[in-house]
């Protein structure tokens, strides 16, 4: 597929990007290079290759999923400008 100025202009329009006439000439060969690199990737023989989510064989250790309050309530409330009975005091928004 060949990328010319009109194609770049159409892509920019679809992406809602304002591109000047000089930029169209600048981006056309760059987009052409990207597409030719993608075409090279299509030529790679991947038969027998399992799809991967990650290239390394690292298995993440999972922790038990249990609900807690974090046991840091007093430490967190120290940062509040004002508290009442263990809760943040905030200004009234709705009258």
Kinemage of the C-alpha trace (Angstrom):
@kinemage 1
@onewidth
@group {chain A} dominant
@subgroup {mainchain}
@vectorlist {calphas} color= white
{ca unk a 1} P 0.000 0.000 0.000
{ca unk a 2} L 1.353 3.368 -0.981
{ca unk a 3} L 0.986 6.349 1.346
{ca unk a 4} L 0.753 9.760 -0.294
{ca unk a 5} L -0.194 13.234 0.929
{ca unk a 6} L -3.916 12.691 0.336
{ca unk a 7} L -3.866 9.491 2.424
{ca unk a 8} L -2.043 11.266 5.253
{ca unk a 9} L -4.576 14.081 5.046
{ca unk a 10} L -7.442 11.602 5.288
{ca unk a 11} L -5.834 9.837 8.274
{ca unk a 12} L -5.286 13.181 10.003
{ca unk a 13} L -8.905 14.122 9.365
{ca unk a 14} L -10.152 10.834 10.819
{ca unk a 15} L -7.900 11.302 13.851
{ca unk a 16} L -9.067 14.913 14.203
{ca unk a 17} L -5.490 16.171 13.924
{ca unk a 18} L -4.682 19.442 12.187
{ca unk a 19} L -1.757 18.890 9.811
{ca unk a 20} L -0.140 21.557 7.665
{ca unk a 21} L 0.813 21.025 4.028
{ca unk a 22} L 4.514 20.795 4.944
{ca unk a 23} L 3.744 18.177 7.587
{ca unk a 24} L 1.882 16.056 5.043
{ca unk a 25} L 5.084 15.693 3.026
{ca unk a 26} L 7.033 14.921 6.212
{ca unk a 27} L 4.640 12.242 7.535
{ca unk a 28} L 3.917 10.413 4.265
{ca unk a 29} L 7.295 8.602 4.044
{ca unk a 30} L 7.285 7.889 7.776
{ca unk a 31} L 3.885 6.203 7.582
{ca unk a 32} L 5.049 4.310 4.485
{ca unk a 33} L 8.064 3.012 6.458
{ca unk a 34} L 5.806 1.869 9.304
{ca unk a 35} L 3.522 0.006 6.906
{ca unk a 36} L 6.419 -1.689 5.135
{ca unk a 37} L 7.795 -2.802 8.514
{ca unk a 38} L 4.370 -4.267 9.368
{ca unk a 39} L 4.337 -6.055 5.994
{ca unk a 40} L 7.725 -7.583 6.847
{ca unk a 41} L 6.250 -8.907 10.089
{ca unk a 42} L 3.455 -10.594 8.111
{ca unk a 43} L 6.100 -12.604 6.243
{ca unk a 44} L 7.426 -14.248 9.437
{ca unk a 45} L 6.452 -17.918 9.733
{ca unk a 46} L 4.696 -18.318 13.092
{ca unk a 47} L 3.295 -21.819 12.630
{ca unk a 48} L 3.672 -23.826 15.810
{ca unk a 49} L 4.293 -20.738 17.938
{ca unk a 50} L 1.965 -20.414 20.922
{ca unk a 51} L 0.448 -16.978 21.512
{ca unk a 52} L 2.005 -15.213 24.499
{ca unk a 53} L 0.796 -12.594 26.926
{ca unk a 54} L 4.374 -12.073 28.091
{ca unk a 55} L 7.694 -13.128 26.588
{ca unk a 56} L 9.117 -14.257 29.919
{ca unk a 57} L 7.915 -17.362 31.728
{ca unk a 58} L 7.317 -15.536 35.015
{ca unk a 59} L 4.332 -16.623 37.077
{ca unk a 60} L 3.099 -13.995 39.470
{ca unk a 61} L 2.483 -15.010 43.039
{ca unk a 62} L -1.036 -14.144 44.053
{ca unk a 63} L -2.123 -13.166 47.522
{ca unk a 64} L -5.337 -14.185 49.152
{ca unk a 65} L -8.131 -11.779 48.287
{ca unk a 66} L -9.737 -10.730 51.551
{ca unk a 67} L -11.406 -7.491 52.504
{ca unk a 68} L -9.767 -5.480 55.288
{ca unk a 69} L -9.799 -1.883 56.409
{ca unk a 70} L -6.011 -1.796 56.103
{ca unk a 71} L -5.504 -1.435 59.860
{ca unk a 72} L -4.173 2.088 59.274
{ca unk a 73} L -7.241 4.173 60.119
{ca unk a 74} L -5.587 6.271 62.836
{ca unk a 75} L -2.462 6.806 60.723
{ca unk a 76} L -4.551 7.972 57.753
{ca unk a 77} L -6.754 10.250 59.857
{ca unk a 78} L -3.633 12.043 61.169
{ca unk a 79} L -3.371 13.635 57.697
{ca unk a 80} L -6.907 15.039 57.837
{ca unk a 81} L -7.294 18.724 58.715
{ca unk a 82} L -10.308 17.902 60.886
{ca unk a 83} L -11.920 14.655 62.079
{ca unk a 84} L -14.956 13.787 64.180
{ca unk a 85} L -15.469 10.332 65.689
{ca unk a 86} L -12.953 8.761 63.300
{ca unk a 87} L -14.288 10.336 60.080
{ca unk a 88} L -13.113 13.160 57.817
{ca unk a 89} L -14.963 16.446 58.196
{ca unk a 90} L -15.827 17.978 54.833
{ca unk a 91} L -17.710 21.127 53.914
{ca unk a 92} L -21.364 20.836 53.023
{ca unk a 93} L -21.843 20.918 49.247
{ca unk a 94} L -25.603 20.496 48.769
{ca unk a 95} L -27.900 22.935 50.526
